[in-house]
């Protein structure tokens, strides 16, 4: 049923006159009469009794009026909510991110977004890239900040990938380490050092996926959490690879060294969404805040640190966070 017919009917019922309704609606009187007649044909009953002075509702018209008002009021509310959504006066945004992206990149973007659009409900969940992509596909997240991995490449057929930045991996050593005063090291210089890793499984650790196959690291200690891993480094028990995004939380008793360009590992960071799925207004706007946050990390970095925008030159991807 055409909602315009319901609107005309409601207006006639409200004013008790076809002439008055035509004036309010800016229709001709005959146009209003035709639409009432069309409505009566559709429902198979007369809704108005025409009197010498105005009209009154029939019993069918009285019943129909309640439903017509409910339908039209719901449509009005729907238009109002959609207008608010498009203007970011309401809505929600569900963000996923791998752990080191939660150190600074994503929180900065979320904070700026919340300041600009306080009515949008925000949520953040941390996880590894494969799990985050599963959440996207399942509809449990609107966007996921993920990273590339040589063992698990991102499927560009299933996901739209919005490039945010390229991130180097640094080597963390204790301040008492023989190379602590250096800014750049070669992997060969670390051949005698133990590496502190977050997992003992070969393929899934940051270490194993980042270092070239010809470099056999010695692993004495496995510490799943960054706090424990860096604590072991600070105590001189070994060295560890640290993503540049995690530098913010590095203790002062640890030195961060860059790997030589021939040994360095770089991973690309993306904001991923499901390909072909409509992007809500809040998500489209949030991507611009992620871009601004990535640029801000570039501006904040000190000489020799390792977050780099763009994709110039050939790079070896580092693993998923």
C-alpha positions in Angstrom: 0.0 0.0 0.0 1.3 3.4 -0.9 2.1 5.4 2.2 1.1 8.6 0.4 -2.5 7.3 0.4 -2.3 6.7 4.2 -0.9 10.2 4.7 -3.8 11.8 2.7 -6.3 9.7 4.6 -4.8 10.7 8.0 -4.9 14.3 7.0 -8.5 14.2 5.9 -9.5 12.3 9.1 -7.6 14.9 11.2 -9.3 17.9 9.6 -12.7 16.3 8.9 -12.8 17.8 5.5 -11.4 16.9 2.1 -11.2 20.6 1.2 -9.2 21.5 4.3 -6.9 18.5 3.8 -6.3 19.5 0.2 -5.3 23.0 1.4 -2.9 21.6 4.0 -1.4 19.1 1.6 -1.3 21.6 -1.3 -3.3 19.3 -3.5 -6.4 20.0 -5.5 -9.7 18.8 -3.9 -10.2 16.3 -6.7 -6.7 14.9 -6.2 -7.5 14.2 -2.6 -10.8 12.6 -3.5 -9.1 10.4 -6.1 -6.6 9.1 -3.5 -9.2 8.4 -0.9 -11.1 6.5 -3.6 -8.0 4.5 -4.5 -7.4 3.7 -0.8 -11.0 2.4 -0.5 -10.6 0.3 -3.5 -7.4 -1.3 -2.1 -8.9 -2.2 1.2 -12.3 -3.1 -0.2 -14.3 -0.9 2.1 -15.4 2.7 2.5 -13.4 4.7 5.0 -15.3 8.0 4.9 -18.9 9.0 5.0 -19.3 12.1 2.8 -21.6 14.6 4.6 -23.0 18.0 3.5 -20.4 19.6 5.7 -17.2 17.5 5.8 -16.6 13.8 6.3 -16.7 11.3 9.2 -14.9 8.0 9.6 -16.7 4.8 9.0 -16.0 1.9 11.3 -13.5 0.5 8.8 -12.0 4.0 8.6 -11.7 4.2 12.4 -9.8 0.9 12.5 -7.6 1.8 9.6 -6.7 5.2 11.0 -5.0 3.7 14.1 -2.8 1.5 11.9 -2.1 4.3 9.4 -0.9 6.6 12.2 1.3 3.8 13.6 2.9 3.1 10.2 3.5 6.8 9.4 4.9 7.5 12.8 7.3 4.6 12.5 8.4 5.8 9.0 9.0 9.3 10.5 11.1 7.9 13.3 13.0 5.8 10.8 13.8 8.8 8.6 14.9 10.7 11.8 17.2 7.9 12.9 18.7 7.6 9.4 19.3 11.3 9.3 21.0 11.1 12.7 23.1 8.1 11.5 24.3 9.9 8.4 25.1 12.9 10.4 26.9 10.7 13.0 24.5 11.8 15.7 23.9 8.1 16.5 25.1 4.7 15.4 27.9 2.4 16.5 31.4 1.5 15.5 33.1 -1.8 16.4 36.8 -1.9 16.0 39.3 -4.8 16.2 43.0 -4.4 16.3 46.1 -6.5 16.9 47.9 -6.0 20.2 50.7 -3.5 19.3 48.2 -1.4 17.3 46.4 -0.9 20.5 49.5 0.7 22.0 49.0 4.0 20.3 47.7 3.9 16.7 44.1 2.8 17.3 43.5 4.5 20.7 44.6 7.9 19.3 42.1 7.5 16.4 39.3 6.4 18.7 39.9 9.3 21.1 39.8 11.9 18.3 36.7 10.2 16.8 34.9 10.2 20.2 35.6 13.8 20.7 34.1 14.7 17.3 31.2 12.3 17.5 30.3 11.5 21.1 26.9 10.1 20.2 28.4 7.1 18.3 28.8 4.0 20.5 32.4 2.7 20.3 33.8 -0.7 21.2 37.3 -2.1 20.8 38.5 -5.8 20.9 42.1 -6.9 20.7 43.2 -10.0 18.9 45.5 -11.6 16.4 45.0 -10.8 12.7 43.4 -14.2 11.7 40.9 -14.0 14.5 40.1 -10.4 13.7 39.4 -11.2 10.1 37.0 -14.0 11.2 35.2 -11.4 13.4 34.8 -9.2 10.3 33.3 -12.0 8.2 31.0 -13.0 11.0 29.7 -9.4 11.3 31.0 -9.0 14.8 33.3 -6.0 13.9 33.0 -3.2 11.4 36.7 -2.7 10.8 39.9 -4.5 11.9 43.4 -3.0 12.0 45.6 -5.9 10.9 49.1 -6.6 9.6 50.6 -8.7 6.8 52.3 -12.0 7.4 54.5 -14.0 5.1 52.8 -17.2 6.3 49.2 -15.8 6.2 48.8 -13.2 3.4 45.7 -11.1 3.5 43.0 -12.1 1.0 42.3 -9.0 -1.1 39.4 -10.8 -2.8 37.5 -11.1 0.5 38.7 -7.9 2.2 39.1 -4.2 1.3 42.5 -3.1 2.6 43.1 0.5 3.5 46.8 1.0 3.9 47.8 2.9 7.1 51.6 2.6 7.4 54.6 0.4 7.1 56.3 -0.7 10.3 59.8 -2.0 11.0 60.8 -4.4 13.6 63.5 -3.3 16.1 65.9 -5.3 18.2 65.5 -4.8 22.0 68.7 -5.2 24.0 69.5 -4.4 27.6 71.4 -1.1 28.3 74.4 -3.3 29.4 74.5 -5.2 26.1 77.7 -4.9 24.1 75.8 -3.4 21.2 73.5 -1.1 23.2 75.3 2.1 22.0 74.8 1.2 18.4 71.9 2.5 16.3 72.0 -0.3 13.6 73.1 -3.9 13.8 73.5 -6.9 11.5 71.8 -10.2 12.4 75.2 -11.9 12.2 76.2 -9.8 15.2 73.4 -11.4 17.2 74.2 -15.0 16.4 75.5 -15.7 19.9 72.6 -14.0 21.7 69.5 -15.8 22.9 66.2 -14.5 21.6 63.3 -14.0 23.9 60.1 -15.1 22.1 56.4 -15.2 22.8 55.8 -18.8 21.5 57.8 -21.9 21.2 56.0 -22.9 17.9 58.2 -22.2 15.0 55.9 -20.8 12.3 53.6 -18.6 14.5 56.2 -16.5 16.4 57.1 -13.0 15.5 60.7 -14.1 15.6 60.5 -17.1 13.2 58.4 -15.3 10.6 60.6 -12.2 10.6 64.1 -13.5 10.4 65.5 -15.1 7.2 65.6 -18.8 7.1 69.4 -18.8 7.0 69.6 -17.3 10.5 69.1 -19.9 13.2 68.2 -18.1 16.5 68.9 -19.6 19.9 65.8 -19.7 22.0 66.2 -20.1 25.8 63.2 -18.3 27.2 59.5 -18.1 26.1 57.5 -15.3 27.5 54.0 -14.8 26.1 53.3 -11.3 27.4 55.3 -8.2 26.4 55.9 -7.2 30.0 57.7 -10.4 30.8 59.5 -10.5 27.4 60.9 -7.0 27.9 61.7 -7.7 31.5 63.9 -10.7 30.5 65.6 -8.4 27.9 66.2 -5.7 30.5 67.8 -8.3 32.8 70.2 -9.3 30.1 68.7 -12.8 29.5 68.5 -12.2 25.8 67.3 -9.9 23.0 63.9 -9.6 21.4 62.2 -8.3 18.3 59.9 -5.3 19.0 57.4 -3.9 16.5 57.8 -0.1 16.2 54.2 0.4 17.2 55.0 -1.1 20.6 58.0 1.3 21.3 55.7 3.6 23.4 55.7 1.1 26.2 59.4 0.1 26.1 61.1 0.4 29.5 64.0 2.9 29.9 66.5 0.2 30.8 66.2 -1.2 27.2 67.9 0.0 24.1 66.2 -0.3 20.7 68.3 -0.9 17.6 67.5 -0.9 14.0 68.4 -3.8 11.8 70.6 -3.2 8.8 68.6 -2.6 5.6 69.7 -6.0 4.3 68.4 -7.8 7.4 65.4 -5.6 8.3 61.8 -6.8 8.3 58.9 -4.6 7.5 55.2 -5.3 7.9 52.3 -3.4 6.3 49.5 -2.3 8.5 45.9 -2.1 7.1 42.4 -1.2 8.1 40.4 -4.2 6.8 36.7 -4.3 6.0 34.7 -7.0 4.2 34.7 -6.5 0.4 31.3 -5.7 -1.0 29.8 -4.9 2.4 28.3 -1.4 2.8 30.4 0.8 5.0 28.3 2.7 7.6 29.0 6.5 7.8 30.8 6.1 11.2 33.3 3.6 9.6 34.0 5.8 6.6 34.8 8.8 8.9 36.8 6.7 11.3 39.2 5.7 8.5 40.2 9.3 8.2 41.1 9.4 11.9 43.2 6.3 11.5 45.1 8.0 8.7 45.6 11.0 10.9 46.8 8.8 13.8 49.3 7.1 11.5 50.6 10.4 10.3 50.9 11.6 13.9 53.1 8.5 14.8 55.4 9.5 11.9 55.7 13.0 13.2 56.3 11.9 16.8 59.1 9.4 16.0 62.6 10.2 17.0 65.5 9.9 14.5 66.3 6.3 13.9 62.9 4.9 15.0 61.0 2.8 12.6 57.4 3.6 11.6 57.4 4.5 8.0 54.6 5.6 5.7 54.3 4.5 2.1 55.6 1.5 0.2 58.7 2.8 -1.6 61.3 0.1 -2.4 61.1 -3.6 -2.0 60.3 -4.8 1.5 60.1 -8.1 3.3 56.8 -8.3 5.2 56.9 -9.0 8.8 54.3 -11.2 10.6 50.9 -10.7 11.9 50.6 -9.1 15.3 
